[in-house]
Amino acid sequence: MSGKSSAFAAAQDAAVKRGLILPDAPLMQGLLAAARGRGKQSPRAAGAKYAVAFRHARRRQLHGVNSNAMYIYLFALAALCYAVSACLPSERRAAIAVGTLAGWLLHGGALWNDVIGVDTLRLGFAVMLSCTLWISVAAYWLENRNFTLDGLRVLVLPCAAVAVMLPAVFPGSVVLLQGRSALFPWHIAIATLAYSTLTIAAFHAILMALQESKLHMRSTTRKTGWFALTIDRLPALLTMEKLLFRLIGFGFVLLTLTVLSGVIFSEELFGQAFKWDHKNTFTMLSWLLFGVLLAGRKWRGWRGRTALSFALTGFTTLLLAYVGSRFVFEVVLHRSLA
């Protein structure tokens, strides 16, 4: 048994070093325990399942090597479309809409092929930011058909142009889905939607802060540049406020589902009981801030700078929850994703 266990452990360590599997993936831990005689499976059955997972990861890696250049080209083309659409004058609405849609389709196609594999997902702070801005661009594109939100274009598209290239620089980690709960992909999808909705809400809050500060400026000190004119063309402040709280309300519902699924089904999703680490602490704090904001809006009529402060603080806290913590783990500490 000891010879088989050591050989199994050596094979796993070699696969970890080559980036084929994660050192702390729950599936790998269970298979290794079984191989050492501490699990319910025999070493032969554990080895067979390990071999299947290994082949999936190896196929994913080889496919990624062969098509990595194609993904980079797609990401670069999407970034170019976003950048050009951000720089076009606001009068060219048709060209902006077409350019934004082209960039969004290229961005989405590259993400789909890069992130989703056979029984695998590629996750990390860069992938999350890229997915978040992809959905935020879609939200802007749809909103801009009903309202004149040119200021939102100036904020969202440059950020999307940067975020779309991040997975090429920081690829993250490949997570095996085999052996995980079927809830895991849904948890990731809902969390990404929550991030995206609250991200576009944060962009709205920034525009509203600029809009409100301009209202309090004296006419002699007001700026007349292209960005100032863009702010002038925004909808009325009350309309912007209504849109902001609609986004925050929807994002809060999605964030609540993310928190509940993470707390209640923690062992099924992540193979361990819920614990108060940095990610969960910041997520809970962000959820509390958005909840207090919505309650204050309903019962105390909060608006203006108070509402904007809560919205931006809640978003910053949420950004630190996953993206910030994963950036530290992946880039600073060079640790794989669990």
Secondary structure, 3 states (H helix, E strand, C coil): CHHHHHHHHHHHHHHHHCCCCCCCCHHHHHHHHHHCCCCCCCHHHHHHHHHHHHHHHHHHHHHHHHHHHHHHHHHHHHHHHHHHHHHCCCCCHHHHHHHHHHHHHHHHHHHHHHHEECCEEEECHHHHHHHHHHHHHHHHHHHCCCCCCHHHHHHHHHHHHHHCCHHHHCCCEEEECCCCCCHHHHHHHHHHHHHHHHHHHHHHHHHHHHHHHHHCCCCCCCCCCHHHHHHHCCCCHHHHHHHHHHHHHHHHHHHHHHHHHHHHCHHHHHCCCCCCCHHHHHHHHHHHHHHHHHHHHHHCCCCHHHHHHHHHHHHHHHHHHHHHHHHHHHHHCCCCCC
